[in-house]
């Protein structure tokens, strides 16, 4: 198992079932930055919010085309 696979597995464990709460936190953090900077970096903040939310969706396997979390159970 490579480093990337190991990190992805750890991300899946951390995210496990908390996708909406994590994405809500990402949104709130971005809004906080926008508020503190007067919206000066709104485009960049939105891009980071989208990328972070996309990562959460991909890591959890919820997005179409994303991989479902691996299980230890045999079929």
mmJSON file of the N, C-alpha and C atoms, coordinates in Angstrom:
{"data_MODEL":{"atom_site":{
"group_PDB":["ATOM","ATOM","ATOM","ATOM","ATOM","ATOM","ATOM","ATOM","ATOM","ATOM","ATOM","ATOM","ATOM","ATOM","ATOM","ATOM","ATOM","ATOM","ATOM","ATOM","ATOM","ATOM","ATOM","ATOM","ATOM","ATOM","ATOM","ATOM","ATOM","ATOM","ATOM","ATOM","ATOM","ATOM","ATOM","ATOM","ATOM","ATOM","ATOM","ATOM","ATOM","ATOM","ATOM","ATOM","ATOM","ATOM","ATOM","ATOM","ATOM","ATOM","ATOM","ATOM","ATOM","ATOM","ATOM","ATOM","ATOM","ATOM","ATOM","ATOM","ATOM","ATOM","ATOM","ATOM","ATOM","ATOM","ATOM","ATOM","ATOM","ATOM","ATOM","ATOM","ATOM","ATOM","ATOM","ATOM","ATOM","ATOM","ATOM","ATOM","ATOM","ATOM","ATOM","ATOM","ATOM","ATOM","ATOM","ATOM","ATOM","ATOM","ATOM","ATOM","ATOM","ATOM","ATOM","ATOM","ATOM","ATOM","ATOM","ATOM","ATOM","ATOM","ATOM","ATOM","ATOM","ATOM","ATOM","ATOM","ATOM","ATOM","ATOM","ATOM","ATOM","ATOM","ATOM","ATOM","ATOM","ATOM","ATOM","ATOM","ATOM","ATOM","ATOM","ATOM","ATOM","ATOM","ATOM","ATOM","ATOM","ATOM","ATOM","ATOM","ATOM","ATOM","ATOM","ATOM","ATOM","ATOM","ATOM","ATOM","ATOM","ATOM","ATOM","ATOM","ATOM","ATOM","ATOM","ATOM","ATOM","ATOM","ATOM","ATOM","ATOM","ATOM","ATOM","ATOM","ATOM","ATOM","ATOM","ATOM","ATOM","ATOM","ATOM","ATOM","ATOM","ATOM","ATOM","ATOM","ATOM","ATOM","ATOM","ATOM","ATOM","ATOM","ATOM","ATOM","ATOM","ATOM","ATOM","ATOM","ATOM","ATOM","ATOM","ATOM","ATOM","ATOM","ATOM","ATOM","ATOM","ATOM","ATOM","ATOM","ATOM","ATOM","ATOM","ATOM","ATOM","ATOM","ATOM","ATOM","ATOM","ATOM","ATOM","ATOM","ATOM","ATOM","ATOM","ATOM","ATOM","ATOM","ATOM","ATOM","ATOM","ATOM","ATOM","ATOM","ATOM","ATOM","ATOM","ATOM","ATOM","ATOM","ATOM","ATOM","ATOM"],
"id":[1,2,3,4,5,6,7,8,9,10,11,12,13,14,15,16,17,18,19,20,21,22,23,24,25,26,27,28,29,30,31,32,33,34,35,36,37,38,39,40,41,42,43,44,45,46,47,48,49,50,51,52,53,54,55,56,57,58,59,60,61,62,63,64,65,66,67,68,69,70,71,72,73,74,75,76,77,78,79,80,81,82,83,84,85,86,87,88,89,90,91,92,93,94,95,96,97,98,99,100,101,102,103,104,105,106,107,108,109,110,111,112,113,114,115,116,117,118,119,120,121,122,123,124,125,126,127,128,129,130,131,132,133,134,135,136,137,138,139,140,141,142,143,144,145,146,147,148,149,150,151,152,153,154,155,156,157,158,159,160,161,162,163,164,165,166,167,168,169,170,171,172,173,174,175,176,177,178,179,180,181,182,183,184,185,186,187,188,189,190,191,192,193,194,195,196,197,198,199,200,201,202,203,204,205,206,207,208,209,210,211,212,213,214,215,216,217,218,219,220,221,222,223,224,225],
"type_symbol":["N","C","C","N","C","C","N","C","C","N","C","C","N","C","C","N","C","C","N","C","C","N","C","C","N","C","C","N","C","C","N","C","C","N","C","C","N","C","C","N","C","C","N","C","C","N","C","C","N","C","C","N","C","C","N","C","C","N","C","C","N","C","C","N","C","C","N","C","C","N","C","C","N","C","C","N","C","C","N","C","C","N","C","C","N","C","C","N","C","C","N","C","C","N","C","C","N","C","C","N","C","C","N","C","C","N","C","C","N","C","C","N","C","C","N","C","C","N","C","C","N","C","C","N","C","C","N","C","C","N","C","C","N","C","C","N","C","C","N","C","C","N","C","C","N","C","C","N","C","C","N","C","C","N","C","C","N","C","C","N","C","C","N","C","C","N","C","C","N","C","C","N","C","C","N","C","C","N","C","C","N","C","C","N","C","C","N","C","C","N","C","C","N","C","C","N","C","C","N","C","C","N","C","C","N","C","C","N","C","C","N","C","C","N","C","C","N","C","C","N","C","C","N","C","C"],
"label_atom_id":["N","CA","C","N","CA","C","N","CA","C","N","CA","C","N","CA","C","N","CA","C","N","CA","C","N","CA","C","N","CA","C","N","CA","C","N","CA","C","N","CA","C","N","CA","C","N","CA","C","N","CA","C","N","CA","C","N","CA","C","N","CA","C","N","CA","C","N","CA","C","N","CA","C","N","CA","C","N","CA","C","N","CA","C","N","CA","C","N","CA","C","N","CA","C","N","CA","C","N","CA","C","N","CA","C","N","CA","C","N","CA","C","N","CA","C","N","CA","C","N","CA","C","N","CA","C","N","CA","C","N","CA","C","N","CA","C","N","CA","C","N","CA","C","N","CA","C","N","CA","C","N","CA","C","N","CA","C","N","CA","C","N","CA","C","N","CA","C","N","CA","C","N","CA","C","N","CA","C","N","CA","C","N","CA","C","N","CA","C","N","CA","C","N","CA","C","N","CA","C","N","CA","C","N","CA","C","N","CA","C","N","CA","C","N","CA","C","N","CA","C","N","CA","C","N","CA","C","N","CA","C","N","CA","C","N","CA","C","N","CA","C","N","CA","C","N","CA","C","N","CA","C","N","CA","C","N","CA","C","N","CA","C"],
"label_alt_id":[null,null,null,null,null,null,null,null,null,null,null,null,null,null,null,null,null,null,null,null,null,null,null,null,null,null,null,null,null,null,null,null,null,null,null,null,null,null,null,null,null,null,null,null,null,null,null,null,null,null,null,null,null,null,null,null,null,null,null,null,null,null,null,null,null,null,null,null,null,null,null,null,null,null,null,null,null,null,null,null,null,null,null,null,null,null,null,null,null,null,null,null,null,null,null,null,null,null,null,null,null,null,null,null,null,null,null,null,null,null,null,null,null,null,null,null,null,null,null,null,null,null,null,null,null,null,null,null,null,null,null,null,null,null,null,null,null,null,null,null,null,null,null,null,null,null,null,null,null,null,null,null,null,null,null,null,null,null,null,null,null,null,null,null,null,null,null,null,null,null,null,null,null,null,null,null,null,null,null,null,null,null,null,null,null,null,null,null,null,null,null,null,null,null,null,null,null,null,null,null,null,null,null,null,null,null,null,null,null,null,null,null,null,null,null,null,null,null,null,null,null,null,null,null,null],
"label_comp_id":["UNK","UNK","UNK","UNK","UNK","UNK","UNK","UNK","UNK","UNK","UNK","UNK","UNK","UNK","UNK","UNK","UNK","UNK","UNK","UNK","UNK","UNK","UNK","UNK","UNK","UNK","UNK","UNK","UNK","UNK","UNK","UNK","UNK","UNK","UNK","UNK","UNK","UNK","UNK","UNK","UNK","UNK","UNK","UNK","UNK","UNK","UNK","UNK","UNK","UNK","UNK","UNK","UNK","UNK","UNK","UNK","UNK","UNK","UNK","UNK","UNK","UNK","UNK","UNK","UNK","UNK","UNK","UNK","UNK","UNK","UNK","UNK","UNK","UNK","UNK","UNK","UNK","UNK","UNK","UNK","UNK","UNK","UNK","UNK","UNK","UNK","UNK","UNK","UNK","UNK","UNK","UNK","UNK","UNK","UNK","UNK","UNK","UNK","UNK","UNK","UNK","UNK","UNK","UNK","UNK","UNK","UNK","UNK","UNK","UNK","UNK","UNK","UNK","UNK","UNK","UNK","UNK","UNK","UNK","UNK","UNK","UNK","UNK","UNK","UNK","UNK","UNK","UNK","UNK","UNK","UNK","UNK","UNK","UNK","UNK","UNK","UNK","UNK","UNK","UNK","UNK","UNK","UNK","UNK","UNK","UNK","UNK","UNK","UNK","UNK","UNK","UNK","UNK","UNK","UNK","UNK","UNK","UNK","UNK","UNK","UNK","UNK","UNK","UNK","UNK","UNK","UNK","UNK","UNK","UNK","UNK","UNK","UNK","UNK","UNK","UNK","UNK","UNK","UNK","UNK","UNK","UNK","UNK","UNK","UNK","UNK","UNK","UNK","UNK","UNK","UNK","UNK","UNK","UNK","UNK","UNK","UNK","UNK","UNK","UNK","UNK","UNK","UNK","UNK","UNK","UNK","UNK","UNK","UNK","UNK","UNK","UNK","UNK","UNK","UNK","UNK","UNK","UNK","UNK","UNK","UNK","UNK","UNK","UNK","UNK"],
"label_asym_id":["A","A","A","A","A","A","A","A","A","A","A","A","A","A","A","A","A","A","A","A","A","A","A","A","A","A","A","A","A","A","A","A","A","A","A","A","A","A","A","A","A","A","A","A","A","A","A","A","A","A","A","A","A","A","A","A","A","A","A","A","A","A","A","A","A","A","A","A","A","A","A","A","A","A","A","A","A","A","A","A","A","A","A","A","A","A","A","A","A","A","A","A","A","A","A","A","A","A","A","A","A","A","A","A","A","A","A","A","A","A","A","A","A","A","A","A","A","A","A","A","A","A","A","A","A","A","A","A","A","A","A","A","A","A","A","A","A","A","A","A","A","A","A","A","A","A","A","A","A","A","A","A","A","A","A","A","A","A","A","A","A","A","A","A","A","A","A","A","A","A","A","A","A","A","A","A","A","A","A","A","A","A","A","A","A","A","A","A","A","A","A","A","A","A","A","A","A","A","A","A","A","A","A","A","A","A","A","A","A","A","A","A","A","A","A","A","A","A","A","A","A","A","A","A","A"],
"label_entity_id":["1","1","1","1","1","1","1","1","1","1","1","1","1","1","1","1","1","1","1","1","1","1","1","1","1","1","1","1","1","1","1","1","1","1","1","1","1","1","1","1","1","1","1","1","1","1","1","1","1","1","1","1","1","1","1","1","1","1","1","1","1","1","1","1","1","1","1","1","1","1","1","1","1","1","1","1","1","1","1","1","1","1","1","1","1","1","1","1","1","1","1","1","1","1","1","1","1","1","1","1","1","1","1","1","1","1","1","1","1","1","1","1","1","1","1","1","1","1","1","1","1","1","1","1","1","1","1","1","1","1","1","1","1","1","1","1","1","1","1","1","1","1","1","1","1","1","1","1","1","1","1","1","1","1","1","1","1","1","1","1","1","1","1","1","1","1","1","1","1","1","1","1","1","1","1","1","1","1","1","1","1","1","1","1","1","1","1","1","1","1","1","1","1","1","1","1","1","1","1","1","1","1","1","1","1","1","1","1","1","1","1","1","1","1","1","1","1","1","1","1","1","1","1","1","1"],
"label_seq_id":[1,1,1,2,2,2,3,3,3,4,4,4,5,5,5,6,6,6,7,7,7,8,8,8,9,9,9,10,10,10,11,11,11,12,12,12,13,13,13,14,14,14,15,15,15,16,16,16,17,17,17,18,18,18,19,19,19,20,20,20,21,21,21,22,22,22,23,23,23,24,24,24,25,25,25,26,26,26,27,27,27,28,28,28,29,29,29,30,30,30,31,31,31,32,32,32,33,33,33,34,34,34,35,35,35,36,36,36,37,37,37,38,38,38,39,39,39,40,40,40,41,41,41,42,42,42,43,43,43,44,44,44,45,45,45,46,46,46,47,47,47,48,48,48,49,49,49,50,50,50,51,51,51,52,52,52,53,53,53,54,54,54,55,55,55,56,56,56,57,57,57,58,58,58,59,59,59,60,60,60,61,61,61,62,62,62,63,63,63,64,64,64,65,65,65,66,66,66,67,67,67,68,68,68,69,69,69,70,70,70,71,71,71,72,72,72,73,73,73,74,74,74,75,75,75],
"pdbx_PDB_ins_code":[null,null,null,null,null,null,null,null,null,null,null,null,null,null,null,null,null,null,null,null,null,null,null,null,null,null,null,null,null,null,null,null,null,null,null,null,null,null,null,null,null,null,null,null,null,null,null,null,null,null,null,null,null,null,null,null,null,null,null,null,null,null,null,null,null,null,null,null,null,null,null,null,null,null,null,null,null,null,null,null,null,null,null,null,null,null,null,null,null,null,null,null,null,null,null,null,null,null,null,null,null,null,null,null,null,null,null,null,null,null,null,null,null,null,null,null,null,null,null,null,null,null,null,null,null,null,null,null,null,null,null,null,null,null,null,null,null,null,null,null,null,null,null,null,null,null,null,null,null,null,null,null,null,null,null,null,null,null,null,null,null,null,null,null,null,null,null,null,null,null,null,null,null,null,null,null,null,null,null,null,null,null,null,null,null,null,null,null,null,null,null,null,null,null,null,null,null,null,null,null,null,null,null,null,null,null,null,null,null,null,null,null,null,null,null,null,null,null,null,null,null,null,null,null,null],
"Cartn_x":[0.852,0.0,0.9,0.673,1.481,1.046,1.842,1.581,0.233,-0.063,-1.333,-2.515,-2.426,-3.502,-3.679,-2.562,-2.617,-3.292,-2.92,-3.527,-5.013,-5.369,-6.782,-7.584,-7.003,-7.681,-7.896,-6.9,-7.033,-8.075,-8.117,-9.123,-10.519,-10.694,-11.999,-12.426,-11.478,-11.793,-12.235,-11.524,-11.846,-13.183,-13.47,-14.697,-15.9,-15.739,-16.76,-18.093,-19.042,-20.39,-20.61,-19.579,-19.689,-19.536,-19.831,-19.589,-20.282,-21.557,-22.311,-21.78,-21.429,-20.895,-19.55,-18.73,-17.424,-17.594,-18.483,-18.721,-19.323,-20.164,-20.717,-19.59,-18.655,-17.513,-16.634,-16.452,-15.671,-16.351,-17.671,-18.433,-18.306,-18.452,-18.365,-16.967,-15.939,-14.563,-14.337,-14.821,-14.691,-15.432,-16.625,-17.403,-16.682,-16.037,-15.28,-14.123,-13.406,-12.293,-12.811,-13.906,-14.503,-14.877,-15.45,-15.848,-14.63,-13.588,-12.402,-11.599,-11.687,-10.93,-11.805,-13.043,-13.952,-14.275,-14.152,-14.461,-13.376,-12.231,-11.146,-10.668,-10.729,-10.239,-11.37,-12.576,-13.764,-13.628,-13.081,-12.948,-12.015,-10.892,-9.938,-10.531,-11.228,-11.849,-12.9,-13.713,-14.724,-14.084,-12.97,-12.277,-11.761,-11.228,-10.733,-11.898,-13.002,-14.182,-14.682,-14.75,-15.205,-14.269,-12.961,-11.986,-12.044,-12.147,-12.199,-13.482,-14.598,-15.86,-15.815,-15.211,-15.046,-14.179,-13.136,-12.281,-13.079,-13.899,-14.722,-15.661,-16.288,-17.202,-16.46,-15.297,-14.534,-14.012,-13.533,-12.972,-14.038,-15.264,-16.334,-16.993,-16.746,-17.345,-18.749,-19.207,-20.576,-20.75,-19.709,-19.83,-19.856,-20.694,-20.714,-19.331,-18.911,-17.583,-16.528,-16.876,-15.936,-15.884,-14.825,-14.679,-15.363,-16.04,-16.644,-15.552,-15.739,-14.734,-14.525,-13.274,-12.937,-13.426,-13.823,-14.244,-13.371,-13.303,-12.511,-13.334,-14.629,-15.519,-15.378,-15.345,-15.286,-16.688,-16.82,-18.15,-18.814],
"Cartn_y":[-1.171,0.0,1.236,2.127,3.327,4.407,5.437,6.551,7.209,7.418,8.051,7.192,5.892,4.995,5.021,5.071,5.124,6.411,7.539,8.814,8.841,8.275,8.243,7.401,6.288,5.431,6.146,6.886,7.641,8.745,9.39,10.43,9.824,8.659,8.003,7.675,7.231,6.914,8.174,9.273,10.516,11.085,10.984,11.549,10.699,9.405,8.402,8.869,9.173,9.51,10.96,11.767,13.164,14.134,13.683,14.482,15.847,15.851,17.107,18.086,17.589,18.46,19.044,18.242,18.71,19.762,19.493,20.464,21.759,21.649,22.841,23.645,22.955,23.628,24.317,23.685,24.285,25.577,25.532,26.716,27.839,27.503,28.514,29.118,28.296,28.806,29.779,29.434,30.319,31.628,31.539,32.751,33.638,33.021,33.766,34.521,33.838,34.476,35.624,35.391,36.458,37.662,37.402,38.478,39.271,38.568,39.235,39.972,39.557,40.21,41.141,41.303,42.163,41.625,40.317,39.706,39.897,40.433,40.723,39.472,38.338,37.093,36.087,36.588,35.738,34.642,34.96,33.946,32.825,33.192,32.182,31.339,31.985,31.271,30.303,30.737,29.853,28.652,28.881,27.775,26.757,27.245,26.337,25.594,26.295,25.64,24.522,24.793,23.785,22.583,22.856,21.772,20.929,21.586,20.851,20.031,20.606,19.867,18.69,18.893,17.806,16.687,17.06,16.05,15.214,15.873,15.161,14.198,14.643,13.779,12.592,12.842,11.764,10.784,11.28,10.416,9.553,10.065,9.302,8.335,8.517,7.643,8.043,9.238,9.678,10.226,10.772,11.398,10.327,10.496,9.524,9.378,8.144,7.896,7.791,8.143,8.027,6.598,6.289,4.936,4.824,3.716,3.467,3.071,3.363,2.978,1.479,1.072,-0.348,-0.96,-2.22,-2.937,-4.165,-4.672,-5.864,-7.128,-6.982,-8.141,-8.784,-10.083,-10.832,-10.908,-10.878,-10.953,-12.277],
"Cartn_z":[0.0,0.0,0.0,-0.914,-1.035,-0.062,-0.01,0.887,0.593,-0.675,-1.051,-0.611,-0.825,-0.411,1.099,1.833,3.284,3.753,3.149,3.522,3.185,2.03,1.639,2.625,3.053,4.026,5.347,5.785,7.031,6.897,5.734,5.499,5.546,4.952,4.962,6.389,7.219,8.604,9.361,9.144,9.845,9.403,8.113,7.561,7.941,7.934,8.18,8.733,7.885,8.295,8.698,8.654,9.073,7.907,6.714,5.521,5.569,5.923,5.917,6.961,8.13,9.178,8.759,8.106,7.648,6.559,5.596,4.529,5.081,6.106,6.756,7.412,8.051,8.662,7.637,6.491,5.404,4.943,4.795,4.369,5.387,6.667,7.721,7.797,7.635,7.662,6.504,5.329,4.175,4.368,4.948,5.219,6.231,7.221,8.219,7.558,6.67,5.965,5.103,4.396,3.575,4.436,5.603,6.493,6.98,7.374,7.921,6.859,5.604,4.532,3.695,4.1,3.354,1.968,1.785,0.491,-0.555,-0.133,-1.077,-1.822,-1.153,-1.745,-1.957,-2.193,-2.285,-3.341,-4.505,-5.561,-5.131,-4.523,-4.073,-2.943,-2.021,-0.909,-1.436,-2.392,-2.979,-3.658,-4.347,-5.017,-4.004,-2.895,-1.85,-1.198,-0.957,-0.388,-1.312,-2.584,-3.549,-3.577,-3.588,-3.633,-2.36,-1.209,0.057,0.162,-0.252,-0.23,-1.201,-2.361,-3.328,-2.78,-2.045,-1.423,-0.429,0.368,1.357,0.65,-0.429,-1.176,-1.789,-2.376,-2.993,-1.958,-0.854,0.169,0.829,0.891,1.519,0.545,-0.749,-1.745,-2.124,-1.683,-1.974,-3.377,-3.957,-5.267,-6.348,-7.357,-8.447,-9.055,-9.227,-9.769,-8.689,-7.464,-6.351,-5.873,-5.176,-4.673,-3.326,-3.113,-1.814,-0.842,0.428,1.427,1.427,1.589,1.619,2.911,2.845,4.04,4.203,5.418,5.703,5.534,5.264,5.141,3.772,3.766,2.512,1.925,0.599,-0.011,0.195],
"occupancy":[1.0,1.0,1.0,1.0,1.0,1.0,1.0,1.0,1.0,1.0,1.0,1.0,1.0,1.0,1.0,1.0,1.0,1.0,1.0,1.0,1.0,1.0,1.0,1.0,1.0,1.0,1.0,1.0,1.0,1.0,1.0,1.0,1.0,1.0,1.0,1.0,1.0,1.0,1.0,1.0,1.0,1.0,1.0,1.0,1.0,1.0,1.0,1.0,1.0,1.0,1.0,1.0,1.0,1.0,1.0,1.0,1.0,1.0,1.0,1.0,1.0,1.0,1.0,1.0,1.0,1.0,1.0,1.0,1.0,1.0,1.0,1.0,1.0,1.0,1.0,1.0,1.0,1.0,1.0,1.0,1.0,1.0,1.0,1.0,1.0,1.0,1.0,1.0,1.0,1.0,1.0,1.0,1.0,1.0,1.0,1.0,1.0,1.0,1.0,1.0,1.0,1.0,1.0,1.0,1.0,1.0,1.0,1.0,1.0,1.0,1.0,1.0,1.0,1.0,1.0,1.0,1.0,1.0,1.0,1.0,1.0,1.0,1.0,1.0,1.0,1.0,1.0,1.0,1.0,1.0,1.0,1.0,1.0,1.0,1.0,1.0,1.0,1.0,1.0,1.0,1.0,1.0,1.0,1.0,1.0,1.0,1.0,1.0,1.0,1.0,1.0,1.0,1.0,1.0,1.0,1.0,1.0,1.0,1.0,1.0,1.0,1.0,1.0,1.0,1.0,1.0,1.0,1.0,1.0,1.0,1.0,1.0,1.0,1.0,1.0,1.0,1.0,1.0,1.0,1.0,1.0,1.0,1.0,1.0,1.0,1.0,1.0,1.0,1.0,1.0,1.0,1.0,1.0,1.0,1.0,1.0,1.0,1.0,1.0,1.0,1.0,1.0,1.0,1.0,1.0,1.0,1.0,1.0,1.0,1.0,1.0,1.0,1.0,1.0,1.0,1.0,1.0,1.0,1.0,1.0,1.0,1.0,1.0,1.0,1.0],
"B_iso_or_equiv":[0.0,0.0,0.0,0.0,0.0,0.0,0.0,0.0,0.0,0.0,0.0,0.0,0.0,0.0,0.0,0.0,0.0,0.0,0.0,0.0,0.0,0.0,0.0,0.0,0.0,0.0,0.0,0.0,0.0,0.0,0.0,0.0,0.0,0.0,0.0,0.0,0.0,0.0,0.0,0.0,0.0,0.0,0.0,0.0,0.0,0.0,0.0,0.0,0.0,0.0,0.0,0.0,0.0,0.0,0.0,0.0,0.0,0.0,0.0,0.0,0.0,0.0,0.0,0.0,0.0,0.0,0.0,0.0,0.0,0.0,0.0,0.0,0.0,0.0,0.0,0.0,0.0,0.0,0.0,0.0,0.0,0.0,0.0,0.0,0.0,0.0,0.0,0.0,0.0,0.0,0.0,0.0,0.0,0.0,0.0,0.0,0.0,0.0,0.0,0.0,0.0,0.0,0.0,0.0,0.0,0.0,0.0,0.0,0.0,0.0,0.0,0.0,0.0,0.0,0.0,0.0,0.0,0.0,0.0,0.0,0.0,0.0,0.0,0.0,0.0,0.0,0.0,0.0,0.0,0.0,0.0,0.0,0.0,0.0,0.0,0.0,0.0,0.0,0.0,0.0,0.0,0.0,0.0,0.0,0.0,0.0,0.0,0.0,0.0,0.0,0.0,0.0,0.0,0.0,0.0,0.0,0.0,0.0,0.0,0.0,0.0,0.0,0.0,0.0,0.0,0.0,0.0,0.0,0.0,0.0,0.0,0.0,0.0,0.0,0.0,0.0,0.0,0.0,0.0,0.0,0.0,0.0,0.0,0.0,0.0,0.0,0.0,0.0,0.0,0.0,0.0,0.0,0.0,0.0,0.0,0.0,0.0,0.0,0.0,0.0,0.0,0.0,0.0,0.0,0.0,0.0,0.0,0.0,0.0,0.0,0.0,0.0,0.0,0.0,0.0,0.0,0.0,0.0,0.0,0.0,0.0,0.0,0.0,0.0,0.0],
"pdbx_formal_charge":[null,null,null,null,null,null,null,null,null,null,null,null,null,null,null,null,null,null,null,null,null,null,null,null,null,null,null,null,null,null,null,null,null,null,null,null,null,null,null,null,null,null,null,null,null,null,null,null,null,null,null,null,null,null,null,null,null,null,null,null,null,null,null,null,null,null,null,null,null,null,null,null,null,null,null,null,null,null,null,null,null,null,null,null,null,null,null,null,null,null,null,null,null,null,null,null,null,null,null,null,null,null,null,null,null,null,null,null,null,null,null,null,null,null,null,null,null,null,null,null,null,null,null,null,null,null,null,null,null,null,null,null,null,null,null,null,null,null,null,null,null,null,null,null,null,null,null,null,null,null,null,null,null,null,null,null,null,null,null,null,null,null,null,null,null,null,null,null,null,null,null,null,null,null,null,null,null,null,null,null,null,null,null,null,null,null,null,null,null,null,null,null,null,null,null,null,null,null,null,null,null,null,null,null,null,null,null,null,null,null,null,null,null,null,null,null,null,null,null,null,null,null,null,null,null],
"auth_seq_id":[1,1,1,2,2,2,3,3,3,4,4,4,5,5,5,6,6,6,7,7,7,8,8,8,9,9,9,10,10,10,11,11,11,12,12,12,13,13,13,14,14,14,15,15,15,16,16,16,17,17,17,18,18,18,19,19,19,20,20,20,21,21,21,22,22,22,23,23,23,24,24,24,25,25,25,26,26,26,27,27,27,28,28,28,29,29,29,30,30,30,31,31,31,32,32,32,33,33,33,34,34,34,35,35,35,36,36,36,37,37,37,38,38,38,39,39,39,40,40,40,41,41,41,42,42,42,43,43,43,44,44,44,45,45,45,46,46,46,47,47,47,48,48,48,49,49,49,50,50,50,51,51,51,52,52,52,53,53,53,54,54,54,55,55,55,56,56,56,57,57,57,58,58,58,59,59,59,60,60,60,61,61,61,62,62,62,63,63,63,64,64,64,65,65,65,66,66,66,67,67,67,68,68,68,69,69,69,70,70,70,71,71,71,72,72,72,73,73,73,74,74,74,75,75,75],
"auth_comp_id":["UNK","UNK","UNK","UNK","UNK","UNK","UNK","UNK","UNK","UNK","UNK","UNK","UNK","UNK","UNK","UNK","UNK","UNK","UNK","UNK","UNK","UNK","UNK","UNK","UNK","UNK","UNK","UNK","UNK","UNK","UNK","UNK","UNK","UNK","UNK","UNK","UNK","UNK","UNK","UNK","UNK","UNK","UNK","UNK","UNK","UNK","UNK","UNK","UNK","UNK","UNK","UNK","UNK","UNK","UNK","UNK","UNK","UNK","UNK","UNK","UNK","UNK","UNK","UNK","UNK","UNK","UNK","UNK","UNK","UNK","UNK","UNK","UNK","UNK","UNK","UNK","UNK","UNK","UNK","UNK","UNK","UNK","UNK","UNK","UNK","UNK","UNK","UNK","UNK","UNK","UNK","UNK","UNK","UNK","UNK","UNK","UNK","UNK","UNK","UNK","UNK","UNK","UNK","UNK","UNK","UNK","UNK","UNK","UNK","UNK","UNK","UNK","UNK","UNK","UNK","UNK","UNK","UNK","UNK","UNK","UNK","UNK","UNK","UNK","UNK","UNK","UNK","UNK","UNK","UNK","UNK","UNK","UNK","UNK","UNK","UNK","UNK","UNK","UNK","UNK","UNK","UNK","UNK","UNK","UNK","UNK","UNK","UNK","UNK","UNK","UNK","UNK","UNK","UNK","UNK","UNK","UNK","UNK","UNK","UNK","UNK","UNK","UNK","UNK","UNK","UNK","UNK","UNK","UNK","UNK","UNK","UNK","UNK","UNK","UNK","UNK","UNK","UNK","UNK","UNK","UNK","UNK","UNK","UNK","UNK","UNK","UNK","UNK","UNK","UNK","UNK","UNK","UNK","UNK","UNK","UNK","UNK","UNK","UNK","UNK","UNK","UNK","UNK","UNK","UNK","UNK","UNK","UNK","UNK","UNK","UNK","UNK","UNK","UNK","UNK","UNK","UNK","UNK","UNK","UNK","UNK","UNK","UNK","UNK","UNK"],
"auth_asym_id":["A","A","A","A","A","A","A","A","A","A","A","A","A","A","A","A","A","A","A","A","A","A","A","A","A","A","A","A","A","A","A","A","A","A","A","A","A","A","A","A","A","A","A","A","A","A","A","A","A","A","A","A","A","A","A","A","A","A","A","A","A","A","A","A","A","A","A","A","A","A","A","A","A","A","A","A","A","A","A","A","A","A","A","A","A","A","A","A","A","A","A","A","A","A","A","A","A","A","A","A","A","A","A","A","A","A","A","A","A","A","A","A","A","A","A","A","A","A","A","A","A","A","A","A","A","A","A","A","A","A","A","A","A","A","A","A","A","A","A","A","A","A","A","A","A","A","A","A","A","A","A","A","A","A","A","A","A","A","A","A","A","A","A","A","A","A","A","A","A","A","A","A","A","A","A","A","A","A","A","A","A","A","A","A","A","A","A","A","A","A","A","A","A","A","A","A","A","A","A","A","A","A","A","A","A","A","A","A","A","A","A","A","A","A","A","A","A","A","A","A","A","A","A","A","A"],
"auth_atom_id":["N","CA","C","N","CA","C","N","CA","C","N","CA","C","N","CA","C","N","CA","C","N","CA","C","N","CA","C","N","CA","C","N","CA","C","N","CA","C","N","CA","C","N","CA","C","N","CA","C","N","CA","C","N","CA","C","N","CA","C","N","CA","C","N","CA","C","N","CA","C","N","CA","C","N","CA","C","N","CA","C","N","CA","C","N","CA","C","N","CA","C","N","CA","C","N","CA","C","N","CA","C","N","CA","C","N","CA","C","N","CA","C","N","CA","C","N","CA","C","N","CA","C","N","CA","C","N","CA","C","N","CA","C","N","CA","C","N","CA","C","N","CA","C","N","CA","C","N","CA","C","N","CA","C","N","CA","C","N","CA","C","N","CA","C","N","CA","C","N","CA","C","N","CA","C","N","CA","C","N","CA","C","N","CA","C","N","CA","C","N","CA","C","N","CA","C","N","CA","C","N","CA","C","N","CA","C","N","CA","C","N","CA","C","N","CA","C","N","CA","C","N","CA","C","N","CA","C","N","CA","C","N","CA","C","N","CA","C","N","CA","C","N","CA","C","N","CA","C","N","CA","C","N","CA","C","N","CA","C","N","CA","C"],
"pdbx_PDB_model_num":[1,1,1,1,1,1,1,1,1,1,1,1,1,1,1,1,1,1,1,1,1,1,1,1,1,1,1,1,1,1,1,1,1,1,1,1,1,1,1,1,1,1,1,1,1,1,1,1,1,1,1,1,1,1,1,1,1,1,1,1,1,1,1,1,1,1,1,1,1,1,1,1,1,1,1,1,1,1,1,1,1,1,1,1,1,1,1,1,1,1,1,1,1,1,1,1,1,1,1,1,1,1,1,1,1,1,1,1,1,1,1,1,1,1,1,1,1,1,1,1,1,1,1,1,1,1,1,1,1,1,1,1,1,1,1,1,1,1,1,1,1,1,1,1,1,1,1,1,1,1,1,1,1,1,1,1,1,1,1,1,1,1,1,1,1,1,1,1,1,1,1,1,1,1,1,1,1,1,1,1,1,1,1,1,1,1,1,1,1,1,1,1,1,1,1,1,1,1,1,1,1,1,1,1,1,1,1,1,1,1,1,1,1,1,1,1,1,1,1,1,1,1,1,1,1]
}}}
